[in-house]
Amino acid sequence: MVNLFFSLFLLLFLTTPVFADIELAPKGKPPMRLSDVYHLQGLPYVALDDVLDAVSLRGHWDSVKHVYRIRTARGWAELSPGRKNLKIGAKFYPLQEKPKFIDGRLRVSENFILSQLSLLINRSIYYRNLNPVIAQYNADESTLDRLFSFLLHKKNIVRGQRLRGVAIDVGHGGLDTGVLAADGYKEKQATLDIARRLSKTLKMNLGIPVFLSRNDDYELTPKQRLEPVTHEEVDAWLLLHAEGGFSTTAQGVVLFVRSPQANRLAEGPDASRQLADELLASFQQADIPVVGILSSPLIPLGRGSLPTVLLELGYLTNPTDLQRLRSAGGQQQLAQAIYQGLENFSLNRKKN
């Protein structure tokens, strides 16, 4: 369900991730050079697995508790993207920044390495940032509308060209479960399973790249949710969700597109509406109930010409929809219908 997710976009694009290098080791040991490093808002973030490897520690992600557990001489240590502290045994140590899932890996900030890592190994740390970066951004780009325009307005439809790539935002993840069914089944699992099936179907049948915002059960920053759209070949953006109702009778897929006001800056026909029309027809052809296509100013899908549709794929509070959303057959049926709508949109785009 969309709920508060879109309000988080207000924080988007304050900086652009760039790769960097660091050197890290227990003091007195030969340093290890780590290259899979991101700078976010001027601060390096390093994959936790790499950090632990550099200081000869081991850890693992506990998918039940949603924490990363590290075995240390002082007992088990725990980190979570939902908490701003490091737990060692029964004690808690504050963190300046929460760990973040970036590009599929849990990462910690430079401040964690400088302040807390020594607690885990009971000795001092050697750390050197080889590529310091100072992030900059234009304060005038602080509004949600402008941030989306930055991404979406540069995406112009090329007539006579089929889709080159698709971006998919996989709703929710990690501690953000989304809607819960009566039996505890989570929206975040449905969106992930359907996104995986859709990605495979698109790659097999269209042979185009598909960029997912997440490929496992973890939380995303607002910036990470938009990262798939930044790829140059992306010609369509789908946002996958499910929803809940006050009554078990509420049923069916709902498709959301930008409001007419948001399209005033876009040139040419409303490509998002055209894509939504093809998706609606494909769902109907597959005998999947569809409520309809709605445009709402309350859902900030941005301005611009990038074809964008938010799909609420059914109600977890409706027994029929729930069965479709959670079963392998139902998920494949939904994925196949979405694929067919994209394929028809792509074919019609090539004809125009």
C-alpha positions as a Python dict, from the first residue, in 0.01 Angstrom:
ca = {
    (1, 'M'): (0, 0, 0),
    (2, 'V'): (126, 346, -81),
    (3, 'N'): (48, 498, 264),
    (4, 'L'): (346, 698, 398),
    (5, 'F'): (598, 569, 145),
    (6, 'F'): (563, 861, -92),
    (7, 'S'): (608, 1122, 177),
    (8, 'L'): (962, 994, 218),
    (9, 'F'): (1047, 1111, -133),
    (10, 'L'): (1088, 1462, 8),
    (11, 'L'): (1438, 1357, 106),
    (12, 'L'): (1539, 1230, -237),
    (13, 'F'): (1843, 1314, -440),
    (14, 'L'): (2032, 1533, -196),
    (15, 'T'): (2342, 1375, -341),
    (16, 'T'): (2447, 1123, -604),
    (17, 'P'): (2614, 797, -495),
    (18, 'V'): (2970, 764, -622),
    (19, 'F'): (3223, 492, -572),
    (20, 'A'): (3531, 551, -360),
    (21, 'D'): (3813, 358, -194),
    (22, 'I'): (3914, 319, 171),
    (23, 'E'): (4186, 135, 358),
    (24, 'L'): (4094, -49, 677),
    (25, 'A'): (4265, -284, 925),
    (26, 'P'): (4324, -341, 1295),
    (27, 'K'): (4603, -105, 1397),
    (28, 'G'): (4943, -262, 1328),
    (29, 'K'): (4810, -497, 1058),
    (30, 'P'): (4848, -453, 679),
    (31, 'P'): (4546, -254, 557),
    (32, 'M'): (4285, -399, 322),
    (33, 'R'): (4168, -178, 38),
    (34, 'L'): (3787, -166, -3),
    (35, 'S'): (3640, -30, -324),
    (36, 'D'): (3267, -101, -291),
    (37, 'V'): (3205, 228, -108),
    (38, 'Y'): (2929, 484, -159),
    (39, 'H'): (2929, 851, -67),
    (40, 'L'): (2585, 963, 49),
    (41, 'Q'): (2537, 1322, 160),
    (42, 'G'): (2914, 1354, 180),
    (43, 'L'): (2963, 1048, 402),
    (44, 'P'): (3122, 717, 294),
    (45, 'Y'): (2914, 402, 344),
    (46, 'V'): (3095, 67, 336),
    (47, 'A'): (2946, -282, 304),
    (48, 'L'): (2939, -434, 652),
    (49, 'D'): (3057, -773, 522),
    (50, 'D'): (3370, -606, 380),
    (51, 'V'): (3432, -411, 702),
    (52, 'L'): (3415, -729, 911),
    (53, 'D'): (3637, -917, 670),
    (54, 'A'): (3901, -644, 700),
    (55, 'V'): (3915, -694, 1079),
    (56, 'S'): (3873, -1074, 1076),
    (57, 'L'): (3520, -1085, 1212),
    (58, 'R'): (3220, -1276, 1076),
    (59, 'G'): (2850, -1204, 1080),
    (60, 'H'): (2520, -1292, 916),
    (61, 'W'): (2179, -1142, 848),
    (62, 'D'): (1898, -1277, 1068),
    (63, 'S'): (1593, -1254, 842),
    (64, 'V'): (1356, -1341, 1128),
    (65, 'K'): (1468, -1064, 1363),
    (66, 'H'): (1576, -828, 1082),
    (67, 'V'): (1916, -773, 1241),
    (68, 'Y'): (2275, -834, 1138),
    (69, 'R'): (2450, -1046, 1401),
    (70, 'I'): (2827, -1035, 1455),
    (71, 'R'): (3024, -1282, 1665),
    (72, 'T'): (3278, -1098, 1884),
    (73, 'A'): (3497, -1179, 2183),
    (74, 'R'): (3246, -982, 2393),
    (75, 'G'): (2947, -1183, 2272),
    (76, 'W'): (2701, -1131, 1991),
    (77, 'A'): (2669, -779, 1849),
    (78, 'E'): (2361, -668, 1656),
    (79, 'L'): (2294, -396, 1399),
    (80, 'S'): (1966, -314, 1228),
    (81, 'P'): (1868, -63, 958),
    (82, 'G'): (1574, 23, 1181),
    (83, 'R'): (1782, 115, 1486),
    (84, 'K'): (2030, 392, 1556),
    (85, 'N'): (2236, 189, 1799),
    (86, 'L'): (2482, -99, 1819),
    (87, 'K'): (2392, -373, 2067),
    (88, 'I'): (2676, -576, 2221),
    (89, 'G'): (2545, -829, 2470),
    (90, 'A'): (2303, -633, 2687),
    (91, 'K'): (2459, -291, 2622),
    (92, 'F'): (2362, -35, 2360),
    (93, 'Y'): (2598, 209, 2191),
    (94, 'P'): (2454, 505, 1994),
    (95, 'L'): (2521, 544, 1622),
    (96, 'Q'): (2535, 874, 1438),
    (97, 'E'): (2375, 714, 1131),
    (98, 'K'): (2162, 405, 1088),
    (99, 'P'): (2301, 125, 871),
    (100, 'K'): (2154, 137, 521),
    (101, 'F'): (2080, -118, 255),
    (102, 'I'): (2243, 22, -58),
    (103, 'D'): (2270, -174, -382),
    (104, 'G'): (2163, -494, -207),
    (105, 'R'): (2417, -483, 77),
    (106, 'L'): (2390, -360, 435),
    (107, 'R'): (2636, -73, 477),
    (108, 'V'): (2769, 128, 769),
    (109, 'S'): (2895, 484, 770),
    (110, 'E'): (3248, 610, 817),
    (111, 'N'): (3147, 724, 1165),
    (112, 'F'): (3064, 366, 1263),
    (113, 'I'): (3410, 252, 1153),
    (114, 'L'): (3581, 533, 1342),
    (115, 'S'): (3372, 514, 1659),
    (116, 'Q'): (3221, 168, 1708),
    (117, 'L'): (3428, -84, 1514),
    (118, 'S'): (3705, -83, 1773),
    (119, 'L'): (3446, -199, 2031),
    (120, 'L'): (3395, -516, 1831),
    (121, 'I'): (3761, -616, 1813),
    (122, 'N'): (3892, -461, 2139),
    (123, 'R'): (4173, -277, 1965),
    (124, 'S'): (4234, 43, 1768),
    (125, 'I'): (4147, 78, 1400),
    (126, 'Y'): (4355, 203, 1109),
    (127, 'Y'): (4127, 383, 862),
    (128, 'R'): (4203, 598, 560),
    (129, 'N'): (3960, 750, 311),
    (130, 'L'): (4141, 754, -23),
    (131, 'N'): (3877, 950, -213),
    (132, 'P'): (3710, 1207, 10),
    (133, 'V'): (3404, 1359, -154),
    (134, 'I'): (3201, 1660, -49),
    (135, 'A'): (2842, 1621, -162),
    (136, 'Q'): (2665, 1922, -303),
    (137, 'Y'): (2310, 1985, -407),
    (138, 'N'): (2100, 2270, -526),
    (139, 'A'): (1876, 2396, -247),
    (140, 'D'): (1623, 2503, -509),
    (141, 'E'): (1570, 2136, -592),
    (142, 'S'): (1433, 2064, -247),
    (143, 'T'): (1066, 2023, -335),
    (144, 'L'): (918, 1686, -420),
    (145, 'D'): (784, 1806, -753),
    (146, 'R'): (1119, 1937, -872),
    (147, 'L'): (1306, 1629, -759),
    (148, 'F'): (1081, 1406, -963),
    (149, 'S'): (1099, 1643, -1258),
    (150, 'F'): (1476, 1616, -1249),
    (151, 'L'): (1444, 1245, -1315),
    (152, 'L'): (1131, 1219, -1521),
    (153, 'H'): (1137, 1521, -1746),
    (154, 'K'): (1450, 1401, -1922),
    (155, 'K'): (1273, 1083, -2021),
    (156, 'N'): (1122, 1161, -2358),
    (157, 'I'): (938, 899, -2560),
    (158, 'V'): (1118, 813, -2882),
    (159, 'R'): (856, 735, -3144),
    (160, 'G'): (910, 416, -3341),
    (161, 'Q'): (1130, 262, -3072),
    (162, 'R'): (1031, -30, -2854),
    (163, 'L'): (1095, -38, -2481),
    (164, 'R'): (1467, -52, -2400),
    (165, 'G'): (1435, -122, -2027),
    (166, 'V'): (1192, -125, -1734),
    (167, 'A'): (1234, -4, -1376),
    (168, 'I'): (1027, -167, -1101),
    (169, 'D'): (985, -33, -752),
    (170, 'V'): (916, -328, -521),
    (171, 'G'): (689, -191, -249),
    (172, 'H'): (792, -197, 118),
    (173, 'G'): (1055, -437, 261),
    (174, 'G'): (1234, -515, 586),
    (175, 'L'): (1066, -362, 889),
    (176, 'D'): (821, -189, 656),
    (177, 'T'): (584, -481, 598),
    (178, 'G'): (305, -295, 421),
    (179, 'V'): (-49, -432, 458),
    (180, 'L'): (-96, -749, 663),
    (181, 'A'): (-353, -1015, 577),
    (182, 'A'): (-560, -1166, 858),
    (183, 'D'): (-328, -1467, 867),
    (184, 'G'): (-15, -1250, 879),
    (185, 'Y'): (83, -1267, 511),
    (186, 'K'): (267, -946, 424),
    (187, 'E'): (236, -708, 132),
    (188, 'K'): (616, -681, 113),
    (189, 'Q'): (643, -1052, 30),
    (190, 'A'): (377, -1039, -241),
    (191, 'T'): (538, -743, -417),
    (192, 'L'): (882, -907, -406),
    (193, 'D'): (762, -1243, -539),
    (194, 'I'): (563, -1084, -820),
    (195, 'A'): (849, -848, -911),
    (196, 'R'): (1090, -1141, -939),
    (197, 'R'): (850, -1331, -1163),
    (198, 'L'): (783, -1022, -1375),
    (199, 'S'): (1153, -948, -1410),
    (200, 'K'): (1226, -1301, -1531),
    (201, 'T'): (934, -1295, -1775),
    (202, 'L'): (1040, -961, -1924),
    (203, 'K'): (1401, -1069, -1964),
    (204, 'M'): (1306, -1401, -2122),
    (205, 'N'): (1048, -1263, -2364),
    (206, 'L'): (1164, -911, -2446),
    (207, 'G'): (1535, -950, -2382),
    (208, 'I'): (1555, -610, -2211),
    (209, 'P'): (1717, -511, -1880),
    (210, 'V'): (1492, -489, -1573),
    (211, 'F'): (1600, -284, -1272),
    (212, 'L'): (1444, -368, -934),
    (213, 'S'): (1458, -133, -635),
    (214, 'R'): (1514, -439, -414),
    (215, 'N'): (1566, -810, -476),
    (216, 'D'): (1530, -935, -120),
    (217, 'D'): (1358, -851, 208),
    (218, 'Y'): (1522, -530, 327),
    (219, 'E'): (1431, -168, 379),
    (220, 'L'): (1515, 98, 124),
    (221, 'T'): (1596, 463, 153),
    (222, 'P'): (1381, 691, -62),
    (223, 'K'): (1682, 747, -282),
    (224, 'Q'): (1729, 375, -340),
    (225, 'R'): (1369, 346, -454),
    (226, 'L'): (1436, 590, -736),
    (227, 'E'): (1779, 452, -831),
    (228, 'P'): (1644, 204, -1093),
    (229, 'V'): (1486, 494, -1285),
    (230, 'T'): (1821, 664, -1332),
    (231, 'H'): (1940, 406, -1584),
    (232, 'E'): (1943, 567, -1928),
    (233, 'E'): (1764, 279, -2103),
    (234, 'V'): (1463, 282, -1870),
    (235, 'D'): (1152, 370, -2073),
    (236, 'A'): (882, 270, -1822),
    (237, 'W'): (849, 269, -1444),
    (238, 'L'): (613, 42, -1249),
    (239, 'L'): (551, 67, -874),
    (240, 'L'): (412, -255, -724),
    (241, 'H'): (188, -256, -416),
    (242, 'A'): (-115, -432, -269),
    (243, 'E'): (-377, -286, -38),
    (244, 'G'): (-630, -354, 232),
    (245, 'G'): (-993, -254, 273),
    (246, 'F'): (-1239, -203, 556),
    (247, 'S'): (-1458, -472, 401),
    (248, 'T'): (-1367, -814, 265),
    (249, 'T'): (-1577, -736, -44),
    (250, 'A'): (-1332, -476, -177),
    (251, 'Q'): (-1151, -648, -463),
    (252, 'G'): (-944, -595, -775),
    (253, 'V'): (-644, -421, -923),
    (254, 'V'): (-625, -41, -915),
    (255, 'L'): (-397, 150, -1151),
    (256, 'F'): (-276, 499, -1061),
    (257, 'V'): (-127, 755, -1298),
    (258, 'R'): (-22, 1116, -1257),
    (259, 'S'): (-290, 1376, -1223),
    (260, 'P'): (-365, 1595, -1526),
    (261, 'Q'): (-203, 1889, -1345),
    (262, 'A'): (123, 1696, -1319),
    (263, 'N'): (127, 1640, -1694),
    (264, 'R'): (110, 2004, -1792),
    (265, 'L'): (487, 2014, -1823),
    (266, 'A'): (504, 1696, -2030),
    (267, 'E'): (508, 1721, -2408),
    (268, 'G'): (300, 1500, -2634),
    (269, 'P'): (39, 1239, -2537),
    (270, 'D'): (-3, 1105, -2186),
    (271, 'A'): (221, 799, -2209),
    (272, 'S'): (144, 693, -1852),
    (273, 'R'): (-226, 676, -1935),
    (274, 'Q'): (-150, 479, -2252),
    (275, 'L'): (53, 228, -2050),
    (276, 'A'): (-221, 205, -1788),
    (277, 'D'): (-479, 140, -2062),
    (278, 'E'): (-272, -149, -2197),
    (279, 'L'): (-226, -292, -1847),
    (280, 'L'): (-598, -266, -1775),
    (281, 'A'): (-684, -448, -2099),
    (282, 'S'): (-429, -717, -2020),
    (283, 'F'): (-568, -775, -1670),
    (284, 'Q'): (-918, -799, -1810),
    (285, 'Q'): (-802, -1045, -2076),
    (286, 'A'): (-651, -1258, -1798),
    (287, 'D'): (-983, -1248, -1605),
    (288, 'I'): (-827, -1052, -1319),
    (289, 'P'): (-1075, -802, -1170),
    (290, 'V'): (-977, -438, -1225),
    (291, 'V'): (-1132, -146, -1039),
    (292, 'G'): (-1003, 100, -1296),
    (293, 'I'): (-747, 371, -1370),
    (294, 'L'): (-731, 661, -1129),
    (295, 'S'): (-534, 982, -1138),
    (296, 'S'): (-469, 1150, -809),
    (297, 'P'): (-278, 1460, -702),
    (298, 'L'): (-232, 1287, -365),
    (299, 'I'): (7, 1038, -522),
    (300, 'P'): (316, 1235, -628),
    (301, 'L'): (434, 1036, -930),
    (302, 'G'): (612, 1343, -1056),
    (303, 'R'): (596, 1545, -1372),
    (304, 'G'): (743, 1451, -1706),
    (305, 'S'): (703, 1205, -1988),
    (306, 'L'): (838, 882, -1839),
    (307, 'P'): (552, 630, -1859),
    (308, 'T'): (474, 560, -1494),
    (309, 'V'): (201, 347, -1336),
    (310, 'L'): (150, 253, -973),
    (311, 'L'): (-25, -83, -944),
    (312, 'E'): (-226, -187, -639),
    (313, 'L'): (-238, -556, -732),
    (314, 'G'): (-531, -655, -513),
    (315, 'Y'): (-669, -653, -161),
    (316, 'L'): (-506, -865, 107),
    (317, 'T'): (-837, -835, 293),
    (318, 'N'): (-1027, -1010, 11),
    (319, 'P'): (-1002, -1393, 11),
    (320, 'T'): (-989, -1424, -369),
    (321, 'D'): (-732, -1150, -414),
    (322, 'L'): (-526, -1286, -123),
    (323, 'Q'): (-512, -1631, -281),
    (324, 'R'): (-395, -1477, -608),
    (325, 'L'): (-133, -1258, -438),
    (326, 'R'): (22, -1535, -228),
    (327, 'S'): (4, -1845, -451),
    (328, 'A'): (271, -1923, -709),
    (329, 'G'): (7, -1963, -980),
    (330, 'G'): (-165, -1637, -893),
    (331, 'Q'): (160, -1444, -877),
    (332, 'Q'): (260, -1577, -1219),
    (333, 'Q'): (-83, -1483, -1355),
    (334, 'L'): (-34, -1126, -1234),
    (335, 'A'): (322, -1110, -1365),
    (336, 'Q'): (215, -1246, -1703),
    (337, 'A'): (-65, -991, -1731),
    (338, 'I'): (172, -705, -1648),
    (339, 'Y'): (424, -838, -1900),
    (340, 'Q'): (156, -858, -2170),
    (341, 'G'): (46, -502, -2102),
    (342, 'L'): (405, -380, -2131),
    (343, 'E'): (455, -582, -2451),
    (344, 'N'): (141, -434, -2609),
    (345, 'F'): (247, -85, -2501),
    (346, 'S'): (588, -147, -2654),
    (347, 'L'): (442, -273, -2984),
    (348, 'N'): (202, 21, -3015),
    (349, 'R'): (482, 262, -2936),
    (350, 'K'): (688, 117, -3220),
    (351, 'K'): (397, 162, -3464),
    (352, 'N'): (351, 532, -3378),
}
